[in-house]
Amino acid sequence: MVQPVRGSMFDFDDLSHAFSRQTVLCVGDLMLDEFVYGEISRISPEAPAPVIAVQRSDVAVGGAGNVAHNIAGLGARCIFVGLVGVDDAGDRLRAELSRESLIESLLVSDPSRPTTRKVRFVSEHFSSHMLRADWEAAVPASGAVEQALIDTILPHLPQADIVLLSDYAKGALTARVIRNVIDAARKLGKRVIVDPKSSNFAIYRGATLLTPNRKEFAEATRSRADSSDGIAIAAREAMLLADGEAMLVTQSEHGMTLVPREGEVIHVPAHPVKVRDVTGAGDTVVAALAVTLAAGADWETVLRTASAAAAVAVSKSGTAVVTVEELRRRILPHAFLAAEEKIAQSAGDLGERLSTWREQGLRIGFTNGCFDILHPGHVKVLTGARAACDRLIVGLNSDASVTRLKGEGRPIQDERARAEVLAALEAVDLVVIFEEDTPIRLIERVKPNVLVKGGDYTRDQVVGHEVVAAHGGEVLLVDVLSGFSTTSVVSRIKEGRYGR
């Protein structure tokens, strides 16, 4: 049995390593999500209807399939059971799911129904939905299909560390399927999480955790659900029928509230984030809950992990999959990141960070130097730079570049050592090593909102000031701390008088 993960959220490395040892059996309503991006260009001459000028389109696995993808994205194995029709949409879903090595897809076909398909028309510029078209038959599966689902699910229960039912009320999770799965799981000592759609919570009786959103919870409990105290009272009454360990009510920007059958209510606030698209955010939450709970974490850690995963998901467009690395960056403040996590390993790594930070509306700062022997003068400039932005990127001259600029015998420390020392500073969010004598190409790539150098430069002497000005950024000169320079430190060491 996996031992509970103890301690603060800063134990995320131990927790994330445990993710890869978990297997989640996920059962639910599968659908094909399509996103058509464009803008309304005119009104049709054929009818008083807007015409969307399509710019691009994407296809994603949605519904419970998105839950499965998020489980795999977090590094866990997923055994996925879903229901599809005998049609092109079903074939596309089979093909998409087969591409993910961590998902074992076991799809049951029902020729009497279409595969659930949703096409969303989205404004490319405003990231807002303009129209949605659905193909579905939201009726319970027939007796024969129910039995096929049950016969597919039950033999795989022993392999699972936890069971997750993702109910979208499209027909796969009938009352009979739910009852058979929960009862069989409990006999084997497996915990069951249910993301419910029915307002009759009694049909999920025996599940470990129910995760309704606030609207679903209010309808099911006939309560206002407008405060943690009100949610706690209504949830404990509902659990008398549901016979579960806990109920989690998700409340979008208001966070999430967990009400255990015994013990204190836990409320976790939502992460502040620029919301781009809420599609599939609930799928991400239940996937994170399942994987984290299976890994042995306590309830508070489970909730905080799920809340961070939701923040990552809503900052993306479309049906989003959250990775362990994205989750780690959201959970861990930069001051606690390992140094190697704050050193760009490739141009792609830099691009990914920049894209994420810009999507979040963050102000990006940039400064650069050799930083051969870090001293208080460097620290003053770096802390001053960080105070002027939300994320600070430090361009670091490579070893070859330092030698060309400073002469033979320099640098004293190689580029990796210098990068790790810089990355250990709270003020620094990312270190990027560059090979050229000046960082102009790097500045052109980053396009910082603010470019920072020491006050011993003039604005016109700062490399890249034209680039920054051209896109509306600013140049900031930070007062230097007199009496400190790497050259003088090296000279004093050589003369044996350092520190005197």
C-alpha positions as CSV (number, residue, x, y, z in Angstrom):
1,M,0.0,0.0,0.0
2,V,1.3,3.5,-0.8
3,Q,2.1,5.5,2.3
4,P,0.4,8.9,2.6
5,V,2.4,11.8,1.4
6,R,3.1,14.0,4.4
7,G,4.1,17.6,4.8
8,S,3.6,20.7,2.8
9,M,2.9,21.3,-0.8
10,F,6.6,21.7,-1.4
11,D,6.9,17.9,-1.3
12,F,5.5,17.9,-4.8
13,D,8.5,16.1,-6.3
14,D,7.8,13.0,-4.1
15,L,4.1,13.3,-4.9
16,S,4.6,13.6,-8.6
17,H,7.0,10.6,-8.7
18,A,4.2,8.6,-7.0
19,F,1.8,9.5,-9.8
20,S,3.6,7.3,-12.3
21,R,3.0,4.2,-10.0
22,Q,-0.8,4.7,-10.0
23,T,-3.5,3.1,-12.3
24,V,-6.9,4.8,-12.5
25,L,-9.9,2.9,-13.9
26,C,-12.0,5.6,-15.6
27,V,-15.5,5.0,-16.8
28,G,-17.8,7.5,-18.4
29,D,-19.4,9.4,-21.3
30,L,-17.0,9.9,-24.2
31,M,-17.4,12.6,-26.8
32,L,-15.6,14.2,-29.6
33,D,-14.8,17.9,-29.1
34,E,-14.2,20.1,-32.2
35,F,-13.2,23.7,-32.1
36,V,-13.6,26.0,-35.1
37,Y,-11.8,29.3,-34.6
38,G,-12.6,32.4,-36.6
39,E,-14.4,35.8,-36.5
40,I,-17.8,37.0,-37.6
41,S,-17.0,38.8,-40.9
42,R,-20.5,39.8,-42.2
43,I,-24.2,38.9,-42.2
44,S,-25.2,36.3,-44.6
45,P,-27.2,37.5,-47.7
46,E,-29.2,34.3,-47.5
47,A,-30.6,34.9,-44.0
48,P,-30.2,37.3,-41.1
49,A,-27.4,35.1,-39.7
50,P,-23.7,35.9,-39.0
51,V,-21.0,34.4,-41.2
52,I,-17.9,33.1,-39.4
53,A,-14.7,33.4,-41.4
54,V,-12.9,30.2,-40.3
55,Q,-9.2,30.5,-39.6
56,R,-8.4,27.1,-38.1
57,S,-9.9,24.1,-36.4
58,D,-8.9,21.5,-33.7
59,V,-10.2,18.1,-32.6
60,A,-9.9,16.8,-29.1
61,V,-11.1,13.8,-27.0
62,G,-13.8,15.2,-24.7
63,G,-16.0,14.3,-21.8
64,A,-14.6,11.3,-19.9
65,G,-12.0,10.9,-22.6
66,N,-10.5,14.2,-21.5
67,V,-10.4,12.9,-18.0
68,A,-8.4,9.9,-19.2
69,H,-6.0,12.2,-21.2
70,N,-5.5,14.3,-18.1
71,I,-4.7,11.2,-16.0
72,A,-2.1,10.2,-18.5
73,G,-0.8,13.8,-18.7
74,L,0.0,13.6,-15.0
75,G,2.0,10.4,-15.7
76,A,-0.5,7.8,-14.3
77,R,-1.8,4.8,-16.2
78,C,-5.5,4.9,-17.2
79,I,-7.8,2.0,-18.1
80,F,-10.6,3.8,-19.9
81,V,-14.1,2.4,-20.6
82,G,-16.5,4.4,-22.7
83,L,-19.3,4.1,-25.2
84,V,-19.3,5.1,-28.9
85,G,-21.5,4.8,-31.9
86,V,-20.6,3.0,-35.1
87,D,-19.6,6.1,-37.1
88,D,-16.8,8.3,-38.2
89,A,-16.7,10.2,-34.9
90,G,-16.3,7.0,-33.0
91,D,-13.5,5.9,-35.3
92,R,-11.7,9.2,-34.7
93,L,-12.0,8.8,-31.0
94,R,-10.6,5.3,-31.1
95,A,-7.6,6.5,-33.2
96,E,-7.0,9.5,-30.9
97,L,-7.1,7.4,-27.7
98,S,-4.8,4.8,-29.2
99,R,-2.0,7.4,-29.6
100,E,-1.6,7.7,-25.8
101,S,0.6,5.0,-24.5
102,L,-0.6,5.4,-20.9
103,I,-4.3,4.9,-21.8
104,E,-5.7,1.4,-22.3
105,S,-8.8,2.1,-24.2
106,L,-11.7,-0.3,-24.0
107,L,-14.6,1.1,-26.0
108,V,-18.0,-0.5,-26.2
109,S,-19.9,0.1,-29.5
110,D,-23.6,0.8,-29.7
111,P,-24.9,0.9,-33.3
112,S,-28.2,2.4,-32.1
113,R,-26.7,5.8,-31.1
114,P,-24.4,8.4,-32.6
115,T,-21.1,9.1,-30.9
116,T,-21.5,12.2,-28.9
117,R,-20.0,15.1,-30.8
118,K,-19.8,18.8,-30.0
119,V,-18.6,21.5,-32.4
120,R,-17.8,24.9,-30.8
121,F,-17.3,28.0,-32.9
122,V,-14.9,30.3,-31.0
123,S,-13.8,33.8,-31.6
124,E,-10.0,33.6,-32.3
125,H,-9.5,37.2,-31.1
126,F,-11.7,37.2,-27.9
127,S,-11.5,33.5,-27.0
128,S,-15.2,33.5,-26.5
129,H,-17.7,30.9,-27.7
130,M,-20.1,32.1,-30.4
131,L,-22.1,28.9,-31.1
132,R,-22.1,25.2,-30.3
133,A,-23.6,22.3,-32.4
134,D,-24.3,18.9,-30.7
135,W,-24.8,15.5,-32.1
136,E,-26.0,13.1,-29.4
137,A,-28.6,10.7,-28.1
138,A,-28.6,11.4,-24.4
139,V,-30.7,8.3,-23.4
140,P,-29.6,5.4,-21.1
141,A,-27.8,2.5,-22.8
142,S,-30.0,-0.5,-23.6
143,G,-29.9,-3.6,-21.4
144,A,-27.5,-5.4,-23.7
145,V,-25.1,-2.5,-23.9
146,E,-25.3,-2.0,-20.1
147,Q,-24.2,-5.6,-19.7
148,A,-21.4,-5.2,-22.2
149,L,-20.1,-2.2,-20.2
150,I,-20.3,-4.1,-16.9
151,D,-18.5,-7.1,-18.4
152,T,-15.8,-4.8,-19.7
153,I,-15.3,-2.9,-16.5
154,L,-15.4,-5.5,-13.7
155,P,-12.5,-7.7,-14.8
156,H,-10.2,-4.6,-14.7
157,L,-11.0,-3.5,-11.2
158,P,-8.2,-5.5,-9.5
159,Q,-5.6,-3.7,-11.6
160,A,-6.9,-0.2,-10.5
161,D,-5.6,1.8,-7.5
162,I,-8.7,4.0,-7.7
163,V,-11.9,4.1,-9.8
164,L,-13.3,7.3,-11.4
165,L,-16.8,7.6,-12.8
166,S,-17.3,10.6,-15.1
167,D,-21.0,11.1,-15.6
168,Y,-22.2,13.5,-18.4
169,A,-25.6,11.9,-18.6
170,K,-25.1,10.7,-22.1
171,G,-26.2,7.1,-21.4
172,A,-23.0,5.2,-20.5
173,L,-23.4,5.5,-16.7
174,T,-26.8,4.0,-16.1
175,A,-28.0,3.3,-12.6
176,R,-27.2,-0.4,-13.1
177,V,-23.7,0.2,-14.4
178,I,-23.0,2.6,-11.5
179,R,-24.3,0.2,-8.9
180,N,-22.3,-2.7,-10.3
181,V,-19.1,-0.8,-10.4
182,I,-19.3,0.8,-7.0
183,D,-20.4,-2.4,-5.2
184,A,-17.6,-4.4,-6.9
185,A,-15.0,-1.7,-6.1
186,R,-16.0,-1.6,-2.5
187,K,-15.7,-5.4,-2.1
188,L,-12.1,-5.1,-3.4
189,G,-11.3,-2.1,-1.1
190,K,-11.0,0.3,-4.0
191,R,-12.0,4.0,-3.5
192,V,-14.4,5.5,-6.0
193,I,-14.7,9.1,-7.1
194,V,-17.8,10.2,-9.0
195,D,-18.2,13.4,-11.0
196,P,-22.0,13.3,-10.9
197,K,-24.6,14.6,-13.3
198,S,-27.8,13.2,-11.7
199,S,-29.4,15.3,-9.0
200,N,-30.3,12.1,-7.2
201,F,-27.0,11.5,-5.3
202,A,-28.5,8.3,-3.9
203,I,-27.7,6.5,-7.1
204,Y,-24.0,7.0,-6.3
205,R,-24.4,5.5,-2.9
206,G,-21.1,4.1,-1.5
207,A,-18.8,6.2,-3.6
208,T,-15.8,7.6,-1.6
209,L,-16.1,11.1,-3.0
210,L,-18.7,13.0,-5.0
211,T,-17.5,16.2,-6.9
212,P,-20.5,18.2,-8.0
213,N,-20.1,21.8,-9.1
214,R,-22.0,24.5,-7.1
215,K,-25.0,24.5,-9.5
216,E,-25.3,20.7,-9.5
217,F,-24.9,20.6,-5.7
218,A,-27.6,23.3,-5.1
219,E,-30.1,21.5,-7.4
220,A,-29.4,18.2,-5.7
221,T,-29.6,19.4,-2.2
222,R,-32.1,22.2,-2.8
223,S,-29.8,24.6,-1.0
224,R,-28.4,28.0,-1.9
225,A,-24.8,26.8,-1.6
226,D,-23.6,30.3,-1.1
227,S,-21.2,29.8,1.8
228,S,-18.8,27.2,3.2
229,D,-21.1,26.8,6.3
230,G,-24.2,26.4,4.1
231,I,-22.4,23.9,1.8
232,A,-21.2,21.9,4.9
233,I,-24.7,21.6,6.4
234,A,-26.3,20.5,3.1
235,A,-23.4,18.2,2.1
236,R,-23.6,16.3,5.4
237,E,-27.3,15.8,5.0
238,A,-26.8,14.6,1.5
239,M,-24.1,12.1,2.6
240,L,-26.6,10.4,4.8
241,L,-28.1,9.1,1.6
242,A,-24.9,8.9,-0.5
243,D,-23.0,6.9,2.2
244,G,-19.7,8.4,1.2
245,E,-16.5,9.6,2.9
246,A,-16.7,13.2,1.6
247,M,-18.2,15.6,-0.9
248,L,-16.3,18.2,-2.8
249,V,-18.2,21.2,-4.2
250,T,-16.3,23.1,-6.9
251,Q,-17.1,26.8,-7.2
252,S,-15.1,28.1,-10.2
253,E,-13.3,31.3,-9.2
254,H,-14.5,30.9,-5.6
255,G,-12.4,27.7,-5.1
256,M,-13.5,24.4,-3.8
257,T,-14.9,23.2,-0.5
258,L,-14.5,19.6,0.8
259,V,-16.9,18.4,3.4
260,P,-15.8,15.1,5.0
261,R,-18.2,12.9,6.8
262,E,-16.0,13.4,9.8
263,G,-13.6,16.1,10.5
264,E,-13.2,19.7,9.6
265,V,-14.4,21.3,6.3
266,I,-11.5,22.3,4.0
267,H,-11.8,25.2,1.7
268,V,-9.1,25.9,-1.0
269,P,-9.3,29.2,-2.9
270,A,-8.9,29.3,-6.6
271,H,-5.6,30.4,-8.1
272,P,-5.7,33.9,-9.6
273,V,-5.4,33.4,-13.3
274,K,-6.4,34.9,-16.6
275,V,-9.2,32.6,-17.8
276,R,-9.1,31.8,-21.5
277,D,-11.5,28.8,-21.7
278,V,-13.3,26.8,-19.0
279,T,-14.0,23.8,-21.4
280,G,-13.0,20.6,-19.7
281,A,-11.7,22.3,-16.5
282,G,-13.9,20.0,-14.4
283,D,-12.3,17.0,-16.2
284,T,-8.9,18.2,-15.2
285,V,-10.0,18.6,-11.6
286,V,-11.4,15.1,-11.2
287,A,-8.3,13.6,-12.9
288,A,-6.0,15.4,-10.5
289,L,-8.1,14.4,-7.6
290,A,-8.0,10.7,-8.6
291,V,-4.3,10.5,-9.3
292,T,-3.3,12.5,-6.1
293,L,-5.7,10.5,-3.9
294,A,-4.4,7.3,-5.3
295,A,-0.9,8.4,-4.6
296,G,-1.7,8.6,-0.9
297,A,-1.9,12.3,-0.4
298,D,-4.0,13.8,2.4
299,W,-7.2,15.7,1.6
300,E,-5.7,19.2,1.7
301,T,-2.9,18.2,-0.6
302,V,-5.4,16.5,-2.9
303,L,-7.5,19.7,-3.1
304,R,-4.6,22.1,-3.6
305,T,-3.2,19.9,-6.4
306,A,-6.6,19.9,-8.1
307,S,-7.0,23.6,-7.7
308,A,-3.6,24.2,-9.3
309,A,-4.5,21.9,-12.2
310,A,-7.7,23.8,-12.8
311,A,-5.8,27.0,-13.0
312,V,-3.5,25.6,-15.6
313,A,-6.5,24.2,-17.6
314,V,-8.5,27.4,-17.7
315,S,-5.5,29.4,-18.9
316,K,-5.4,27.3,-22.1
317,S,-7.8,27.3,-25.1
318,G,-10.0,24.4,-25.9
319,T,-10.1,21.0,-24.1
320,A,-6.9,21.2,-22.1
321,V,-4.6,18.5,-20.9
322,V,-2.4,19.4,-17.9
323,T,1.1,17.9,-17.6
324,V,3.1,17.3,-14.4
325,E,5.6,20.0,-15.3
326,E,2.8,22.6,-15.8
327,L,1.3,21.5,-12.5
328,R,4.6,21.8,-10.7
329,R,5.2,25.3,-12.0
330,R,1.8,26.4,-10.8
331,I,2.1,24.8,-7.3
332,L,5.6,25.6,-6.4
333,P,6.6,29.2,-5.9
334,H,9.8,30.0,-7.9
335,A,11.8,30.5,-4.7
336,F,11.4,26.8,-4.0
337,L,12.1,25.4,-7.4
338,A,15.2,23.3,-7.9
339,A,17.9,25.4,-9.8
340,E,17.7,23.2,-12.9
341,E,14.0,23.9,-13.2
342,K,14.9,27.6,-13.6
343,I,17.5,27.1,-16.3
344,A,16.2,27.0,-19.9
345,Q,17.4,23.8,-21.5
346,S,16.4,24.7,-25.1
347,A,14.8,27.3,-27.3
348,G,11.6,25.4,-27.0
349,D,11.7,25.6,-23.2
350,L,12.2,29.4,-23.3
351,G,9.3,29.6,-25.8
352,E,7.0,27.6,-23.6
353,R,7.7,29.7,-20.6
354,L,7.2,32.9,-22.5
355,S,4.0,31.7,-24.0
356,T,2.6,30.7,-20.6
357,W,3.6,33.9,-18.9
358,R,2.1,36.1,-21.7
359,E,-1.1,34.1,-21.7
360,Q,-1.3,34.9,-18.0
361,G,-0.8,38.6,-18.7
362,L,2.4,38.8,-16.7
363,R,5.0,41.6,-17.0
364,I,8.3,40.1,-18.2
365,G,11.6,41.6,-17.3
366,F,15.1,40.9,-18.7
367,T,18.7,41.6,-17.6
368,N,22.0,40.1,-18.5
369,G,25.6,39.7,-17.6
370,C,28.6,37.3,-17.0
371,F,27.9,36.9,-13.2
372,D,31.3,35.1,-12.8
373,I,31.5,35.6,-9.1
374,L,28.2,36.6,-7.7
375,H,28.5,39.6,-5.3
376,P,26.2,42.1,-3.5
377,G,26.3,44.4,-6.5
378,H,24.8,41.7,-8.7
379,V,22.1,40.9,-6.1
380,K,21.0,44.6,-5.8
381,V,20.5,44.8,-9.6
382,L,18.7,41.5,-9.8
383,T,16.3,42.3,-6.9
384,G,15.7,45.7,-8.4
385,A,14.9,44.2,-11.7
386,R,12.5,41.6,-10.2
387,A,10.7,44.4,-8.3
388,A,9.9,45.9,-11.7
389,C,8.3,42.8,-13.3
390,D,6.3,39.6,-12.6
391,R,8.9,37.3,-14.1
392,L,12.6,38.0,-14.5
393,I,14.7,36.3,-17.2
394,V,18.5,36.6,-16.8
395,G,20.6,36.2,-20.0
396,L,23.9,34.6,-19.0
397,N,27.1,34.8,-21.2
398,S,28.5,31.4,-22.1
399,D,32.0,30.5,-21.2
400,A,33.3,31.2,-24.7
401,S,31.6,34.6,-24.7
402,V,33.1,35.5,-21.3
403,T,36.6,34.6,-22.4
404,R,36.2,36.9,-25.5
405,L,35.0,39.7,-23.4
406,K,37.1,39.4,-20.3
407,G,40.3,37.6,-21.6
408,E,42.1,34.4,-20.8
409,G,41.6,33.0,-17.3
410,R,37.9,34.0,-17.3
411,P,35.4,32.8,-16.4
412,I,36.4,31.6,-12.9
413,Q,33.3,29.4,-12.8
414,D,31.9,27.6,-15.8
415,E,28.5,28.5,-17.3
416,R,26.6,25.7,-15.6
417,A,27.9,26.7,-12.1
418,R,27.1,30.3,-12.8
419,A,23.6,29.4,-14.0
420,E,22.9,27.3,-11.0
421,V,24.0,30.0,-8.6
422,L,21.8,32.6,-10.4
423,A,18.8,30.2,-10.5
424,A,19.0,29.7,-6.8
425,L,18.1,33.3,-6.2
426,E,14.5,34.1,-5.4
427,A,14.6,37.1,-7.7
428,V,15.4,35.0,-10.7
429,D,12.6,33.1,-12.6
430,L,14.6,31.8,-15.6
431,V,18.2,31.7,-16.7
432,V,19.1,31.5,-20.4
433,I,22.7,31.0,-21.6
434,F,23.6,32.8,-24.8
435,E,26.7,32.3,-27.0
436,E,27.0,35.7,-28.6
437,D,29.0,38.6,-27.1
438,T,25.8,40.6,-26.6
439,P,22.2,39.4,-25.8
440,I,20.6,41.3,-28.7
441,R,19.2,38.1,-30.4
442,L,17.9,36.9,-27.0
443,I,16.2,40.2,-26.3
444,E,14.6,40.1,-29.8
445,R,13.3,36.7,-28.9
446,V,12.0,37.6,-25.4
447,K,10.7,41.1,-26.2
448,P,10.6,42.0,-22.5
449,N,8.2,44.6,-21.1
450,V,11.1,46.0,-19.1
451,L,14.9,45.8,-19.8
452,V,17.1,46.3,-16.7
453,K,20.8,47.2,-16.3
454,G,22.9,48.8,-13.6
455,G,23.0,52.6,-13.3
456,D,26.6,52.7,-14.5
457,Y,25.1,52.5,-18.0
458,T,23.2,55.2,-19.9
459,R,20.0,54.3,-21.6
460,D,21.6,54.5,-25.1
461,Q,24.4,52.1,-23.9
462,V,22.0,49.4,-23.0
463,V,22.0,46.7,-25.6
464,G,18.5,46.1,-27.0
465,H,17.0,49.3,-25.9
466,E,15.7,50.0,-29.4
467,V,14.0,46.5,-29.5
468,V,12.2,47.1,-26.2
469,A,11.1,50.6,-27.2
470,A,9.8,49.4,-30.5
471,H,7.1,47.3,-28.8
472,G,6.2,49.7,-26.1
473,G,8.6,48.4,-23.3
474,E,10.8,50.4,-21.0
475,V,14.4,50.5,-20.0
476,L,15.2,50.6,-16.2
477,L,18.5,51.6,-14.7
478,V,19.1,50.3,-11.2
479,D,21.6,52.1,-8.9
480,V,24.7,50.1,-8.5
481,L,26.4,49.3,-5.2
482,S,29.8,51.0,-5.3
483,G,32.9,49.0,-4.4
484,F,31.8,45.7,-5.9
485,S,32.8,44.2,-9.3
486,T,33.9,40.7,-10.3
487,T,37.2,42.1,-11.7
488,S,38.1,43.8,-8.4
489,V,37.1,40.7,-6.4
490,V,39.4,38.5,-8.6
491,S,42.2,41.0,-8.2
492,R,41.9,41.0,-4.4
493,I,41.9,37.2,-4.3
494,K,45.0,37.0,-6.4
495,E,46.7,39.6,-4.2
496,G,45.7,37.7,-1.1
497,R,43.8,40.6,0.4
498,Y,40.2,39.7,-0.2
499,G,38.0,40.5,2.7
500,R,40.4,43.0,4.2
